[in-house]
Amino acid sequence: MTHPAPPPGCPAHNADDAPAAFGFPLYDKEFATDPDAVYAHLRQYGAAAPVELYPGVRATLVTSYAAALDVLRTPETFSKDPRRWKDLNRGVIAPDSPALPMMAYRPNALFTDGADHARLRGAINDSLEQVDPVALRGYVERSADVLIDRFAALGEADLVRDYARTLPLLVFNELFGSPAEFGDRLVAGMSGIFDGVDAERANQELTACLLELVALKRSRPGPDITSWLMSHPSRLTDEEMLHQLVLLMGAGTEPQLNLITNALRLLLSDDRFAGSLAGGSLPVDDALDEVLWTDPPMANYAVHFPVRDAELGGVTLPAGDPVVISFSAANNDPALAAEHRTGNRAHLAWSAGPHTCPAQSPARLIATVAVEKLLDRLPDLELAVPAGQLPWRPGPFHRALAALPVRFPPVTPAPAGSPRHAAPQQYPGPQQAGPQYGAPGYPAPGHPAPQHAAPHQAGPDAADAYRTAPSTAAPHSAAASTAAPRTAAPGRPAETPGETSWQPRQPLPPLPAPTPSTRPAATSTARPPASTGTGRSRRWSSLVAWLRGR
C-alpha cells in the first residue's frame, strides 16, 4: 500500500518511516484539536488506514460507514477477543502501556464472542431492563439541582468540572448501590484510563474499588443493578462481576460526561440554538442526535481482531492486528448524505451488530434531563469564550472537552428545606433483591460535594483563564425554571413557576425501544455471532502477566 503524504499541519510522522510502521498518532493535542482534518487525510488510504493509538501501539482505523458495519456485523471474521492480539502476545506492547486497560482482555461482554458473549450480555440486558425510567429521571433531576445550586449564585462555572463530570457519578451511585465514598476513586480510575494518565495505576485503583463493591453487595444486596447482576441465573463469578461493572461504569461515566458537555457546547454555539434558546428550532433530543452524528462521545473504539487475514474495502487487515472503528469518521463519511439528520438515528455512536450498546435509552434519558434541567434553571447561560477556543482532552478514543466555561446572571438557589433539597429516595426497583441498602450517592443538604480530581488538567484550574475573557455568545432570553421559583436577576422580571420557554414539560412517556444503528440504505445483513473464544482464565491477577500466560 502506498501512503499519502500528510497535509500541512497534520499530526503525522515523517513519510519515510512512521506511516508504514505505525501510522498517524491519535494521542496528541493536534488530533484532539482538529480530528476531522486527520480523518480527511486518512480517507486517502481507503476504507481503513494505519494509526498509532499510543506510542508503539499500532492499529488500523476504519473510517468508512459501510466498512464499519461490515466489521461490526461479522463476528465470525472480526473477533472481539483481545487474546488474539499478536503484538501483545509477542511482547511488543509495554506492560505499562495506557492501551492495556482499554484494549486488553477482560471476562466481560465487550471482549467475548459467541456463547460467552451471549451469557454475559444476557445478564446485563436483564439487569438494565429493571431500571425504572421514571425513577431514573428523578435521580438525574435531583442530582442536577444539587450541583446547580452550588454554582448558581456565582454567575460562572466550568460545566465539565462543576456539573457533567459529577452528575453521572451521583446517578450511578444510586443505580449500582455504590457508597458515596467510592466516588473519588471511581472518577480517578475511569479518567486515568480514558486519558492514558498513569493508566496502570488507575486500573488498579478502579479494580480495587469495584472488588470492594462486589464484596459489599454480596453481603448486603439491594434493589440495584449490582445486586441484580449477582442474582441473575447466569451465576456470574466475582471476577465476572468485577469486569461487567468495569464495562457498565466505564460506558456510563466518561462517555456520558462527553455526551452532556458536547451537547451543551452545540446548544450554546450553533446558530440553530444560540442567540435565543427560546427561539431555537430544534429541541434537546434532536441536539443529542446531532452530537451523536458529528461529535460522538466515543469517537474511536469497538476494537476487533481479524481471525484470519481479511480484506476490507481493498485494505488488507492482518490476522491478530487491532482494527478500531472510528464512529466519528464513519458517521461523517462523505459517501453519506448529511442532510435531514434530525430524527435520524442510523449513526454508529452506539456501535452496531451483536455488541450494540445495551444502555442507549438510559444514556439518552440522563443526557436529555441533564441538559434540560441546566437550561431551565439557567436560561441565560452563554459560553465564556468562543467555541473555537474550548480546550479538548487528548486521547485516541474519546471526544472530550477539558473545560466548558460559561457565564450567566447569578441566580439565588432555593432555600434549604425546600422540596428541591429533599433527600433522594431509595431506588424504587421492580423487585427486591435483598435487604434495603441505604440511599448512597448524595451529600446531605448543606454539606459540600466531594471534589473530584481532574487528572487531565495540568496546572491551575482550566476554567480560571477564561473567567475574565469577553464573551462572544449572544445572551439568551429569559425562561422560567420548572423546578422552583427563582429570584430574578437585576433588571429582569420575576419568573412564573411551572413555565419554561426552553422545553415544554409533558408527562414522561415510556422510553421507546432503541433505534438500531442501521442505515436504511443497502447494508450488510446481521449475522449470528460465532464463538471464537480460546478459553477463559480462572483468575484476574497481574494484567500483562495473565495475558501472556506467565
C-alpha positions as CSV (number, residue, x, y, z in Angstrom):
1,M,0.0,0.0,0.0
2,T,1.3,3.5,-0.8
3,H,1.0,6.0,1.9
4,P,-0.3,9.5,1.0
5,A,1.8,12.4,2.2
6,P,0.4,14.2,5.2
7,P,-1.3,17.5,4.6
8,P,0.4,20.6,6.0
9,G,0.0,20.7,9.8
10,C,-1.4,17.2,10.0
11,P,0.0,15.4,13.1
12,A,1.8,12.7,11.1
13,H,5.2,11.1,11.3
14,N,7.7,11.6,8.5
15,A,6.6,9.8,5.4
16,D,9.9,7.9,5.3
17,D,9.4,6.0,8.5
18,A,6.3,6.1,10.7
19,P,3.3,5.8,8.4
20,A,4.3,2.4,7.1
21,A,5.3,1.1,10.6
22,F,2.8,2.7,12.9
23,G,0.6,5.2,11.2
24,F,-0.7,8.6,12.4
25,P,-0.8,9.3,16.1
26,L,-4.2,9.7,17.7
27,Y,-3.0,10.5,21.2
28,D,-1.6,14.1,20.9
29,K,-3.1,17.6,21.1
30,E,-3.1,18.2,17.4
31,F,-5.5,15.3,16.9
32,A,-7.7,16.3,19.8
33,T,-7.9,19.9,18.5
34,D,-8.9,19.0,14.9
35,P,-9.7,15.3,14.4
36,D,-11.7,16.0,11.2
37,A,-8.6,17.1,9.4
38,V,-6.9,13.8,10.3
39,Y,-9.9,11.8,9.3
40,A,-10.0,13.6,5.9
41,H,-6.3,12.7,5.3
42,L,-6.8,9.1,6.5
43,R,-9.6,8.6,4.0
44,Q,-6.9,8.8,1.3
45,Y,-5.9,5.3,2.3
46,G,-9.3,3.9,1.5
47,A,-11.8,2.4,3.9
48,A,-9.2,2.0,6.6
49,A,-5.8,3.5,7.5
50,P,-2.8,2.7,9.7
51,V,-2.7,4.7,13.0
52,E,-0.8,4.8,16.3
53,L,-3.2,4.7,19.3
54,Y,-0.5,5.2,21.8
55,P,3.3,5.2,21.4
56,G,4.2,1.8,20.0
57,V,0.6,0.6,19.7
58,R,-0.3,0.2,16.1
59,A,-3.8,-0.4,14.7
60,T,-6.0,0.1,11.6
61,L,-8.7,2.7,11.9
62,V,-11.9,2.1,9.8
63,T,-13.2,5.5,8.5
64,S,-15.9,4.2,6.1
65,Y,-19.5,3.8,7.3
66,A,-20.1,0.7,5.1
67,A,-16.8,-0.9,6.1
68,A,-17.5,-0.2,9.8
69,L,-20.8,-2.0,9.5
70,D,-19.1,-5.0,7.8
71,V,-16.7,-5.3,10.8
72,L,-19.3,-4.7,13.5
73,R,-21.7,-7.3,11.9
74,T,-19.2,-10.1,11.0
75,P,-18.0,-11.6,14.3
76,E,-17.0,-14.8,12.5
77,T,-14.3,-12.8,10.8
78,F,-13.7,-10.0,13.3
79,S,-13.4,-11.2,16.8
80,K,-13.7,-9.0,19.9
81,D,-11.4,-11.3,21.9
82,P,-8.1,-9.4,22.6
83,R,-6.3,-12.6,23.4
84,R,-5.7,-12.8,19.6
85,W,-3.7,-9.5,19.7
86,K,-0.4,-10.5,18.1
87,D,1.7,-7.6,19.3
88,L,0.7,-8.1,22.9
89,N,1.3,-11.9,22.7
90,R,4.8,-11.2,21.2
91,G,5.7,-8.8,24.0
92,V,5.8,-5.7,21.7
93,I,3.3,-3.8,23.9
94,A,4.9,-2.4,27.0
95,P,3.4,-3.7,30.3
96,D,2.6,-0.2,31.4
97,S,1.1,0.9,28.1
98,P,-2.1,3.0,28.5
99,A,-3.7,0.9,25.8
100,L,-4.0,-2.1,28.0
101,P,-6.8,-1.0,30.4
102,M,-8.9,-0.1,27.3
103,M,-8.0,-2.9,24.9
104,A,-6.7,-6.0,26.9
105,Y,-8.9,-8.9,27.6
106,R,-11.4,-8.8,30.5
107,P,-14.1,-11.5,31.0
108,N,-17.0,-9.2,30.2
109,A,-19.5,-8.8,27.4
110,L,-17.3,-6.4,25.5
111,F,-14.4,-8.7,25.0
112,T,-16.1,-12.0,24.3
113,D,-17.8,-13.7,21.3
114,G,-20.4,-16.4,20.8
115,A,-21.8,-18.3,23.7
116,D,-19.7,-16.5,26.3
117,H,-20.9,-13.1,25.0
118,A,-24.5,-14.2,24.9
119,R,-24.4,-15.3,28.6
120,L,-22.7,-12.2,29.9
121,R,-24.8,-9.9,27.6
122,G,-28.0,-11.6,28.8
123,A,-27.1,-10.8,32.4
124,I,-26.5,-7.1,31.5
125,N,-29.7,-6.8,29.4
126,D,-31.9,-8.4,32.1
127,S,-30.5,-6.2,34.8
128,L,-30.8,-2.9,32.8
129,E,-34.4,-3.8,32.0
130,Q,-35.3,-3.5,35.6
131,V,-34.3,0.2,35.8
132,D,-37.4,2.3,36.1
133,P,-37.1,5.3,33.6
134,V,-39.4,7.4,35.8
135,A,-37.1,6.9,38.8
136,L,-34.1,7.4,36.7
137,R,-35.4,10.8,35.6
138,G,-36.0,11.7,39.2
139,Y,-32.4,10.8,40.1
140,V,-31.0,13.0,37.4
141,E,-33.2,15.9,38.2
142,R,-32.4,15.8,41.9
143,S,-28.7,15.4,41.3
144,A,-28.7,18.2,38.8
145,D,-30.4,20.5,41.2
146,V,-27.9,19.8,43.9
147,L,-25.0,20.5,41.6
148,I,-26.5,23.6,40.0
149,D,-27.3,25.1,43.4
150,R,-23.6,25.1,44.2
151,F,-22.7,27.5,41.5
152,A,-26.0,29.2,40.5
153,A,-25.2,32.3,42.7
154,L,-21.7,32.7,41.3
155,G,-22.6,33.7,37.8
156,E,-20.0,31.4,36.3
157,A,-19.0,27.8,36.2
158,D,-16.9,25.2,34.4
159,L,-19.6,22.7,33.3
160,V,-17.1,19.9,32.9
161,R,-15.7,20.2,36.4
162,D,-18.8,21.5,38.3
163,Y,-21.6,19.6,36.6
164,A,-21.2,17.0,33.9
165,R,-18.3,15.1,35.5
166,T,-20.1,14.6,38.8
167,L,-23.7,14.2,37.6
168,P,-23.4,10.7,36.1
169,L,-21.5,9.5,39.1
170,L,-24.2,10.6,41.5
171,V,-26.8,8.8,39.4
172,F,-24.7,5.7,39.1
173,N,-24.1,5.6,42.8
174,E,-27.9,5.2,43.1
175,L,-28.3,2.7,40.3
176,F,-25.4,0.5,41.3
177,G,-25.8,0.8,45.1
178,S,-22.3,2.3,45.4
179,P,-21.4,4.1,48.6
180,A,-20.7,7.8,48.1
181,E,-17.2,7.5,49.4
182,F,-16.3,5.4,46.4
183,G,-16.9,8.4,44.1
184,D,-13.5,10.0,44.0
185,R,-11.8,6.6,43.4
186,L,-14.2,5.7,40.5
187,V,-13.7,9.1,38.9
188,A,-9.9,9.0,39.2
189,G,-9.8,5.4,37.9
190,M,-12.1,6.0,34.9
191,S,-10.5,9.3,34.0
192,G,-7.0,7.9,34.2
193,I,-7.8,5.0,31.9
194,F,-9.5,7.1,29.3
195,D,-6.9,9.8,29.4
196,G,-3.9,7.4,29.5
197,V,-2.6,9.2,32.5
198,D,-0.8,6.6,34.7
199,A,-3.4,4.2,33.3
200,E,-1.9,1.1,35.0
201,R,-2.3,2.7,38.5
202,A,-5.7,4.0,37.6
203,N,-6.8,0.5,36.5
204,Q,-5.5,-1.0,39.8
205,E,-7.5,1.6,41.8
206,L,-10.6,1.0,39.8
207,T,-10.3,-2.7,40.2
208,A,-9.8,-2.5,44.0
209,C,-12.8,-0.2,44.4
210,L,-15.1,-2.4,42.3
211,L,-14.0,-5.5,44.1
212,E,-15.0,-3.8,47.4
213,L,-18.4,-3.0,45.9
214,V,-18.8,-6.6,44.8
215,A,-18.0,-7.9,48.3
216,L,-20.3,-5.3,49.8
217,K,-23.3,-6.3,47.6
218,R,-22.6,-10.0,48.2
219,S,-23.2,-9.4,51.9
220,R,-25.8,-6.6,51.6
221,P,-27.7,-6.9,48.3
222,G,-30.3,-4.3,47.4
223,P,-32.6,-3.1,44.6
224,D,-29.7,-2.0,42.3
225,I,-28.0,-3.1,39.1
226,T,-25.1,-4.7,41.0
227,S,-27.4,-6.9,43.0
228,W,-29.5,-7.8,40.0
229,L,-26.4,-8.9,38.1
230,M,-25.4,-11.1,41.1
231,S,-28.8,-12.8,41.3
232,H,-29.1,-13.4,37.6
233,P,-29.4,-17.1,36.5
234,S,-26.1,-16.9,34.7
235,R,-24.4,-17.0,38.1
236,L,-21.6,-14.6,37.5
237,T,-18.4,-15.2,39.4
238,D,-16.8,-12.3,41.4
239,E,-14.3,-11.9,38.6
240,E,-17.0,-11.7,36.0
241,M,-19.0,-9.3,38.3
242,L,-15.9,-7.1,38.5
243,H,-15.5,-6.8,34.8
244,Q,-19.2,-6.3,33.9
245,L,-19.1,-3.4,36.4
246,V,-15.9,-2.0,34.7
247,L,-17.8,-2.2,31.4
248,L,-21.0,-0.6,32.6
249,M,-19.4,2.1,34.7
250,G,-16.8,2.9,32.1
251,A,-19.5,3.2,29.4
252,G,-21.8,5.2,31.7
253,T,-19.5,7.8,33.2
254,E,-16.8,9.1,30.8
255,P,-19.0,8.8,27.6
256,Q,-22.0,10.2,29.5
257,L,-19.9,13.2,30.6
258,N,-18.8,13.8,27.0
259,L,-22.3,13.4,25.6
260,I,-23.7,16.0,28.0
261,T,-20.8,18.6,27.5
262,N,-20.7,18.1,23.7
263,A,-24.5,18.7,23.6
264,L,-24.2,21.8,25.7
265,R,-21.4,23.1,23.5
266,L,-23.6,22.6,20.4
267,L,-26.6,24.3,22.0
268,L,-24.5,27.3,23.2
269,S,-22.6,27.8,20.0
270,D,-24.6,26.6,17.0
271,D,-26.6,29.2,15.1
272,R,-29.7,26.9,15.2
273,F,-29.7,27.2,19.0
274,A,-27.5,30.2,20.1
275,G,-28.7,33.7,20.3
276,S,-32.1,32.8,21.8
277,L,-32.6,29.4,23.3
278,A,-36.3,30.0,23.4
279,G,-36.3,30.6,19.7
280,G,-34.2,27.6,18.8
281,S,-35.7,25.5,16.1
282,L,-34.5,22.1,17.4
283,P,-35.2,20.5,20.8
284,V,-32.6,19.0,23.1
285,D,-33.3,15.5,21.9
286,D,-32.6,16.5,18.3
287,A,-29.4,18.3,19.5
288,L,-28.3,15.0,21.0
289,D,-28.8,13.3,17.7
290,E,-26.7,15.9,16.0
291,V,-23.9,15.4,18.6
292,L,-24.1,11.6,18.2
293,W,-23.6,12.1,14.4
294,T,-20.9,14.7,14.5
295,D,-19.1,14.5,17.8
296,P,-19.9,11.1,19.4
297,P,-18.6,10.8,22.9
298,M,-16.6,7.8,22.0
299,A,-15.0,8.9,18.7
300,N,-13.0,5.7,18.1
301,Y,-13.3,2.3,19.7
302,A,-15.0,-1.1,19.1
303,V,-11.7,-2.8,18.8
304,H,-11.7,-6.1,16.8
305,F,-9.1,-8.7,15.8
306,P,-9.3,-10.5,12.5
307,V,-9.3,-14.2,13.0
308,R,-7.5,-14.6,9.6
309,D,-6.1,-12.1,7.1
310,A,-9.1,-10.2,5.7
311,E,-9.8,-7.6,3.0
312,L,-11.9,-4.6,3.8
313,G,-12.6,-2.1,1.1
314,G,-9.3,-3.0,-0.7
315,V,-7.3,-2.8,2.5
316,T,-5.6,-5.9,3.9
317,L,-6.1,-6.5,7.6
318,P,-3.6,-9.0,9.1
319,A,-4.9,-11.6,11.5
320,G,-4.5,-10.6,15.1
321,D,-3.8,-6.9,14.5
322,P,-6.3,-4.4,16.1
323,V,-9.0,-2.9,14.0
324,V,-10.6,0.1,15.5
325,I,-13.9,1.6,14.3
326,S,-13.9,5.4,14.0
327,F,-17.6,6.1,14.9
328,S,-16.9,9.8,14.2
329,A,-15.3,9.4,10.8
330,A,-17.8,6.7,9.7
331,N,-20.8,9.0,10.7
332,N,-19.3,11.8,8.7
333,D,-18.3,9.6,5.7
334,P,-18.6,11.8,2.6
335,A,-20.5,8.9,1.0
336,L,-23.4,9.6,3.4
337,A,-25.9,12.3,2.8
338,A,-25.5,14.9,5.5
339,E,-29.0,16.4,5.2
340,H,-32.1,15.6,7.2
341,R,-30.3,14.1,10.1
342,T,-32.9,15.4,12.6
343,G,-34.6,12.3,14.0
344,N,-32.3,10.0,12.0
345,R,-30.6,7.6,14.4
346,A,-28.7,5.5,11.9
347,H,-25.4,6.8,13.3
348,L,-22.9,4.4,14.8
349,A,-22.4,6.2,18.1
350,W,-23.9,3.2,19.9
351,S,-22.0,0.8,17.7
352,A,-23.9,-1.9,15.8
353,G,-24.2,-5.7,15.5
354,P,-24.1,-8.1,18.5
355,H,-22.1,-5.5,20.5
356,T,-24.6,-2.6,20.1
357,C,-24.7,-0.6,23.4
358,P,-27.4,-2.1,25.6
359,A,-28.0,1.1,27.5
360,Q,-28.9,3.6,24.8
361,S,-32.3,4.6,26.3
362,P,-31.0,5.3,29.8
363,A,-28.0,7.1,28.4
364,R,-30.1,9.4,26.3
365,L,-32.5,10.0,29.2
366,I,-29.7,11.0,31.5
367,A,-28.2,13.4,29.0
368,T,-31.5,14.9,28.0
369,V,-32.6,15.6,31.5
370,A,-29.2,16.9,32.5
371,V,-29.2,19.4,29.6
372,E,-32.9,20.4,30.1
373,K,-32.5,20.9,33.8
374,L,-29.5,23.1,33.4
375,L,-31.1,25.3,30.7
376,D,-34.3,25.5,32.6
377,R,-32.5,26.7,35.8
378,L,-30.0,29.0,33.9
379,P,-31.8,30.1,30.7
380,D,-29.3,33.0,30.1
381,L,-26.4,30.6,30.0
382,E,-23.6,31.5,27.5
383,L,-20.1,30.5,26.7
384,A,-17.4,32.5,28.4
385,V,-15.1,32.1,25.4
386,P,-15.5,31.5,21.7
387,A,-16.4,27.9,20.9
388,G,-13.2,27.5,18.8
389,Q,-11.1,28.3,21.9
390,L,-12.5,25.5,24.1
391,P,-9.8,23.0,25.1
392,W,-10.1,19.3,24.2
393,R,-8.6,16.4,26.1
394,P,-6.1,14.3,24.1
395,G,-6.8,10.7,23.7
396,P,-7.4,8.2,20.8
397,F,-10.8,7.0,21.9
398,H,-12.9,9.8,23.3
399,R,-14.1,13.2,22.1
400,A,-13.9,15.1,25.4
401,L,-13.8,18.7,26.4
402,A,-11.2,19.6,29.1
403,A,-13.3,22.6,30.2
404,L,-16.6,24.3,29.3
405,P,-16.5,27.7,31.0
406,V,-19.8,29.6,31.0
407,R,-21.3,32.7,32.5
408,F,-24.9,33.7,33.4
409,P,-26.8,36.1,35.6
410,P,-26.4,34.9,39.2
411,V,-29.5,33.1,40.5
412,T,-30.3,32.6,44.2
413,P,-30.7,28.9,44.9
414,A,-33.8,27.6,46.6
415,P,-33.5,27.8,50.4
416,A,-32.5,24.7,52.4
417,G,-35.5,22.6,53.3
418,S,-37.4,23.3,50.0
419,P,-38.7,20.3,48.0
420,R,-35.8,20.6,45.6
421,H,-33.4,19.9,48.5
422,A,-35.3,16.8,49.7
423,A,-33.1,13.8,50.2
424,P,-33.2,11.5,47.1
425,Q,-35.4,8.4,47.7
426,Q,-34.2,4.8,47.7
427,Y,-34.4,3.3,44.2
428,P,-37.9,2.0,43.7
429,G,-36.9,-1.1,41.8
430,P,-39.5,-3.5,40.5
431,Q,-38.1,-6.3,42.7
432,Q,-36.3,-6.6,46.0
433,A,-33.0,-8.5,45.7
434,G,-32.5,-8.5,49.4
435,P,-32.4,-6.1,52.4
436,Q,-32.6,-2.4,51.6
437,Y,-29.2,-0.8,51.4
438,G,-29.5,2.9,52.2
439,A,-29.6,5.7,49.6
440,P,-25.9,6.4,48.9
441,G,-24.5,9.0,46.5
442,Y,-25.9,12.3,47.6
443,P,-24.4,14.6,50.2
444,A,-26.8,15.9,52.9
445,P,-28.2,19.3,52.4
446,G,-25.7,22.0,53.4
447,H,-22.7,19.7,53.0
448,P,-20.1,20.3,50.3
449,A,-19.9,18.0,47.4
450,P,-16.8,15.8,47.0
451,Q,-14.2,17.5,44.9
452,H,-13.1,15.2,42.1
453,A,-9.7,15.3,40.7
454,A,-9.3,16.0,37.0
455,P,-6.1,14.2,36.1
456,H,-6.2,15.5,32.5
457,Q,-5.8,19.1,33.7
458,A,-2.3,20.4,34.3
459,G,-1.5,23.4,36.4
460,P,-4.2,25.9,37.5
461,D,-7.9,25.3,37.1
462,A,-8.6,25.1,33.3
463,A,-11.6,27.4,33.6
464,D,-9.8,30.2,35.5
465,A,-8.1,31.6,32.4
466,Y,-11.5,32.1,30.8
467,R,-13.3,33.9,33.6
468,T,-12.2,37.3,32.6
469,A,-12.4,36.7,28.8
470,P,-15.0,38.7,26.9
471,S,-17.9,36.6,25.7
472,T,-18.8,36.4,22.1
473,A,-22.0,34.5,22.5
474,A,-25.3,36.3,22.3
475,P,-27.3,36.4,25.5
476,H,-30.3,34.2,25.7
477,S,-33.8,35.2,26.5
478,A,-35.2,34.5,29.9
479,A,-37.1,31.3,30.6
480,A,-38.7,30.1,33.8
481,S,-37.4,27.2,35.8
482,T,-39.7,24.2,36.1
483,A,-38.1,23.1,39.3
484,A,-38.8,26.0,41.7
485,P,-39.4,29.8,41.8
486,R,-36.1,31.7,41.2
487,T,-35.0,35.1,42.2
488,A,-34.9,37.3,39.1
489,A,-31.6,38.9,38.1
490,P,-31.4,42.7,38.5
491,G,-33.4,44.3,35.8
492,R,-35.4,41.2,34.9
493,P,-39.0,40.4,35.7
494,A,-39.7,37.6,38.2
495,E,-40.5,34.3,36.5
496,T,-43.5,32.2,36.9
497,P,-43.1,28.7,38.4
498,G,-44.0,25.9,36.2
499,E,-43.4,27.7,32.9
500,T,-40.4,27.5,30.6
501,S,-39.6,28.9,27.2
502,W,-36.9,26.3,26.7
503,Q,-38.6,22.9,26.7
504,P,-42.4,22.4,27.2
505,R,-42.9,20.0,30.0
506,Q,-45.1,17.0,29.3
507,P,-45.8,13.8,31.2
508,L,-42.9,11.4,30.9
509,P,-43.8,8.9,28.1
510,P,-42.4,5.3,28.2
511,L,-38.9,5.1,26.7
512,P,-39.0,3.9,23.1
513,A,-37.1,0.9,22.1
514,P,-33.6,1.8,21.0
515,T,-33.4,2.5,17.3
516,P,-30.9,0.1,15.7
517,S,-27.8,1.8,14.4
518,T,-28.6,0.6,10.9
519,R,-28.5,2.8,7.8
520,P,-31.7,2.5,5.8
521,A,-29.7,2.1,2.6
522,A,-28.1,-1.1,1.5
523,T,-26.1,-2.6,4.3
524,S,-24.9,-6.0,5.3
525,T,-27.4,-8.3,7.0
526,A,-27.0,-9.0,10.7
527,R,-25.3,-12.3,11.3
528,P,-25.5,-14.5,14.3
529,P,-22.3,-14.3,16.5
530,A,-19.9,-17.1,16.3
531,S,-17.8,-18.1,19.2
532,T,-14.1,-17.6,18.7
533,G,-13.1,-17.8,22.3
534,T,-9.9,-19.6,23.2
535,G,-10.8,-20.5,26.8
536,R,-11.3,-18.3,29.8
537,S,-8.7,-17.7,32.6
538,R,-9.9,-18.5,36.1
539,R,-8.4,-15.5,37.8
540,W,-7.5,-11.9,37.3
541,S,-4.1,-11.1,38.7
542,S,-1.4,-9.0,37.1
543,L,-2.9,-7.8,33.8
544,V,0.0,-8.4,31.5
545,A,1.3,-11.5,33.3
546,W,-2.1,-13.1,32.9
547,L,-2.4,-12.2,29.2
548,R,1.0,-13.6,28.4
549,G,0.4,-16.8,30.4
550,R,3.2,-16.3,32.9
